[in-house]
Amino acid sequence: MGCFFTGTFSLIGALLGLISGGLGGAFMGFLGGALIDTIVNRKKFKSATHYYKSQDFTEHELVLAAYVAKADNNRLLRSEMEYVRNFLAQHMSADNVQSAMLRFRDILNNNIDIQSVCADLRQHATVYEKLIILQFLFGFSNADGSMNESEVQAIQYISDLCGISRSSYEAVKSMFFGQSSYGGGYYGQGGYSDSSSNTYTTRTASDNDYKILEISPDASDEEVKKAYRAAAKKHHPDKVSHLGEDVRKAAEEKFAQVNEAYERIKKARGMN
């Protein structure tokens, strides 16, 4: 009986069984009620595996994107505005997109309580939802093909406030700052432009590949395999499918990068 939850239905079942059939009836009623309790609890657990509804997710994305834009001397590029508009258009009607863009402008013109927003995310959002937001912010900042240091620092600040581990932050960052052959979509990527030198910065492929898996090049083969399984789980598209098909497709891009990074590491190491 260890597989059953003792709850409301099991108690009701036992009571009704006792009234109608004595101790034997109570036992059978308890079993029937416990089965119902198990089903109910499983449904509750399943519903708790994600926090966001699509509409709430969009609102937080707009707030966080506005914070990143304001970090760059309150300057919003046209390419960044179009990035947001195009992203919204993937899952909204034209009228709703217009309303959302007006909301975005309103957010930009007001003070943003970033700590309150991130505290809510830290407490309630799943790690999968947090990472897809991080991808959105890097894509937003890189809408014109480059990111400056102030925007990167703003995204890192958001990441820390949301409770995202630094290794997970660096993993997503490496997906954007790494190889220019990657990218596409509304969470796509490109290079990184340092505002102080205005130079295009890249890391070696092997360095990025290990960072994407959140391990160091000194890791053993078994550690690489374990890290890959963990990274694949974090970025699996099914984890964010409740947020809409556009978000799922974005997750698929990053999931593919995890697999590609793992394949390159395996090839370099001669792993099976």
Residue pairs with C-beta under 8 A, 6 or more apart in sequence:
1 31
1 34
3 38
4 10
4 31
4 34
4 35
4 37
4 38
5 34
5 37
5 38
5 41
6 34
6 37
7 33
7 34
7 37
7 40
7 41
8 33
8 37
9 33
9 34
9 36
9 37
9 40
10 30
10 33
10 34
10 36
10 37
11 30
11 33
12 29
12 33
13 28
13 29
13 30
13 31
13 32
13 33
13 34
13 36
14 26
14 27
14 29
14 30
14 33
15 26
15 29
16 25
16 29
17 24
17 25
17 26
17 27
17 28
17 29
17 30
17 32
18 25
18 26
18 29
19 25
20 29
21 28
21 29
49 126
50 126
50 128
50 129
50 239
50 240
50 242
51 124
51 125
51 126
51 129
52 60
52 125
52 129
52 242
52 243
53 242
54 91
54 242
54 243
54 244
57 129
57 133
57 243
57 247
58 88
58 100
59 103
60 117
60 121
60 133
61 133
61 136
62 84
62 100
62 103
62 104
62 107
63 107
63 112
63 114
63 117
64 114
64 117
64 133
64 136
64 137
64 158
65 80
65 84
65 104
65 136
65 137
65 140
66 104
66 107
66 108
66 112
67 112
67 114
67 154
67 158
68 137
68 140
68 141
68 151
68 154
68 155
68 158
69 75
69 76
69 80
69 108
69 140
70 108
70 112
71 150
71 151
71 153
71 154
72 148
72 150
72 151
73 150
76 108
77 143
77 144
79 143
79 144
80 140
80 141
80 143
80 144
81 101
82 143
83 139
83 140
83 143
83 186
84 101
84 104
84 140
85 97
85 101
86 186
87 136
87 186
87 246
88 96
88 97
88 100
88 101
89 97
90 186
90 244
90 245
90 246
91 244
91 245
91 246
92 100
114 157
114 158
114 161
115 161
118 158
118 161
118 162
119 161
121 129
121 130
121 133
121 161
121 162
121 163
122 161
122 162
122 163
125 133
125 162
126 239
127 164
127 168
127 234
128 234
128 235
128 236
128 239
128 240
129 240
129 243
130 162
130 163
130 164
131 164
131 168
131 172
131 234
131 235
132 187
132 240
132 243
132 247
132 250
132 251
133 162
134 155
134 158
134 159
134 164
134 169
134 172
135 172
135 175
135 187
135 250
135 251
135 254
136 186
136 187
136 250
137 155
137 158
138 147
138 155
138 172
138 173
138 175
138 176
138 187
138 189
139 176
139 185
139 186
139 187
139 188
139 189
139 250
141 147
141 151
141 152
141 155
142 176
142 188
142 189
142 190
142 192
145 190
145 191
145 193
146 190
146 191
146 192
146 193
146 200
147 176
147 192
147 193
148 193
148 194
148 195
149 194
149 195
149 196
150 195
152 173
152 192
156 169
159 166
159 168
159 169
160 166
160 169
167 214
168 214
168 234
170 211
170 214
171 211
171 212
171 213
171 214
171 231
172 254
173 211
174 203
174 207
174 208
174 211
174 212
175 182
175 189
175 208
175 212
175 254
175 257
176 189
176 190
176 192
177 189
177 191
177 192
177 201
177 202
177 203
177 208
178 189
178 202
178 203
178 205
178 208
178 212
179 202
179 205
179 208
180 190
180 191
180 202
182 188
182 189
182 257
183 189
183 190
184 253
185 249
185 250
185 253
186 246
186 250
187 250
187 253
187 254
188 253
191 200
191 201
191 202
192 200
192 201
192 202
193 199
193 200
193 201
194 201
203 211
205 264
206 217
206 264
206 265
206 268
207 217
208 261
209 261
209 262
209 264
209 265
210 216
210 217
210 219
210 261
210 265
212 231
212 257
212 258
212 261
213 224
213 227
213 228
213 231
213 258
213 261
213 262
213 265
214 227
214 230
214 231
215 223
215 224
215 227
219 227
221 269
221 271
224 262
224 265
224 266
224 269
224 271
225 271
228 258
228 262
231 258
231 262
232 255
232 258
232 259
233 239
235 251
235 254
235 255
235 258
236 251
236 255
237 248
237 249
237 251
237 252
237 255
238 248
239 251
240 247
240 248
240 251
241 247
241 248
265 271
266 272
